[in-house]
């Protein structure tokens, strides 16, 4: 019996040993497969982020406008398509309902595409609905790619640095071209006539910045980025080298002679000081800033003659009045994207009012609400991450400056506007991800806030137009 029991035990051991070896082998193979999948995921993620940065360089620098051999090439389109291809999971995750509820800025920004489509359908133009909706979707995809890939403070800072470096290259070339040191055929200055027949030139950039007002807004953003870089202690003394591009951006801003740019810079400075040092410490700075705005130190940019009917301010008030009339004619979905010029002869020179006129309450509230909620969120949010806490006043300054600049410019549909909103949305997403508080949620309270902001804007614009135009007559 003992021999039989021993033989039985030996047989069981012999039978079970290969099974144990197979389990061990399977576990080892599974571990290696998991590691391989992780490495592949990291590589794809890095490739997607690198393609995003290259896409931003192509969008902002526009090498096609500077290098004759690249003229006509769809470099940006190719790069952004490749980035989208390898980043589909990230893009899809941003539109998940759970993500949208914790960051309503994303939801409001994405409503622009259906608002554009609905505006044309309401006006009876199905072809324009399809065409313009596709353009809006393209801008929305860039928005989602920036928010999706900026999933750490380091990546957000890399995006900001890429934007500033690209615009710096454009600025250097544009300034050299302005002073005649070099000649770039694709960069043209804008010549305008001031009072008594005096002509003056305004600096422009390349591509999407071939208008001095557009250029001024991105210059203000880059000024804020440079100021933020100067606080990155991990760079050591090298961070003070940022004073060189800071001076270049400031000089270029003056050369644009853009009043909207000065307003944006002032609003950004006020927002930064309020967030960094609290409002009670900002009053003396505000008084000094008011003196600068009212003085003739910067020429056209600080010359405000609201009673002169020939001044551009009065002309814009006329456009605002006409835009309000158009909005009242079709308040729900507007008259269709790009059709306001046909009605009043020009754009509204106010992005929010332009959105209300062309897209109605649907699109106007989405556009205005995205900026309002973003500003509210960045102002109120708090988080445990020290890097994000240091970055908060600068993000607030960038969004506030751009939002103020849009009060005198029409840039509702441009990719630069989507870029700025995406940076603010990415910051709020990081606050939520790191366990921060104060970020608005997609709920009835936020909806009421957006609605009240829209009503206050329309009422305030109406009162301003009626009051200021009566003074100018």
RAHUMO-V946519 format. One line per field, one symbol per residue. ss: DSSP state (@ for helix, = for strand, . for the rest). phi: phi as a letter, one per 30 degrees, with the letter a starting at -180 (. if undefined). burial: I if it has 9 or more other C-alpha atoms within 8 Angstrom, else O. Layout:
BEGIN
ss->???
phi->???
burial->???
END
This chain:
BEGIN
ss->.@@@@@@@@@@@@@@@@@@@@@@@@@@@@@@@@@@@@@@@@@@@@@@@@@@@@@@@@@@@@.@@@@.@@@....@@@@@@@@@@@@.@@@@@@@..@@@@@@.@@@@@@@@@@@@@@@@@@@@..@@@@@@@@@@@@@@@@@@@@@@@@...@@@@@@@@@@@@@@@@@@@@@@@@@@...........====.@@@.====....@@@..@@@@@@@@@@@@@@@@@@...@@@@@@@@@@@@@@@@@@@@@@@@..@@@@@@@@@@@@@@@@@@@.@@@.@@@@@@@@@@@@....@@@@.........@@@@@@@@@@@@@@@@@@..........@@@@@......@@@@@@@@@@@@@@@@@@@@@@@@@@@@@@.=...@@@@@@@@@@@@@@@@@@@@.........@@@@@@@@@@@@@@@@@@@...=......@@@@@@@@@@@@@@@@@@@@@@@@@@@@@.
phi->.ddddddddddddddddddddddddddddddddddddddddddddddddddddddddddddheddccedcdidcddddddddddddceddddddcdeddddcbddddddddddddddddddddicdddddddddddddddddedddddddcaeddddddddddddddddddddddddddidbbcddccdccbccdhidcbccdbcchdcdbdddddddddedddddddddcddddidddddddddeddddddddddhcddddddddddddddddddbiddccedddddddddddcddciedbcbbdcddddddddddddddddddddddaddbicjeicdeddcjbddhaddddddddcidedddddddddddddddddcdbbddddddddedddddddddddddddbbcbdcddddddddddddddddddddcidbjddcdadddddddddddddddddddddddddddddd
burial->OOOOOOOOOOOOOOOOOOOOOOOOOOOOOOOOOOOOOOOOOOOIIOIIIOIIIIIIIIOIIIOIIOOOOIOOOOOIOOIIOIIIOIIOOIIOIIIOOOIIIIIIIIIIIIIIIIIIIIIIIIIOIOOIIIOIIIOIIOIIIIIIIIIIIIIOIOIIOOIIIIIIOIIIIIIIIIIIIIOOOOOOOOIIIIOOOOOOOOOOOIIIIIIOIIIIIIIIIIIIIIIIIIIIIIOIOOOOOOIOOIOOIIOIIIOIIIOIIIIIIIIIIIIIIIIIIIIOOIIOOIOOOIOOIOOIOIIIOOOIIIIOOIIOIOIOIIIIIIIIIIIIOIIOOIIOIIIIIOIIIOOIOOIIIIIIIIIIIIIIIIIIIIIIIIIIIIIIIIIOIIIOOOOIIOIIIIIIIIIIIIIIIIIIIIOIOOOOIIIIIIIIIIIIIIIIOIOIIOIIIIOOOIIOOIIOIIOOOIOOIIOOIOOIIOOIO
END
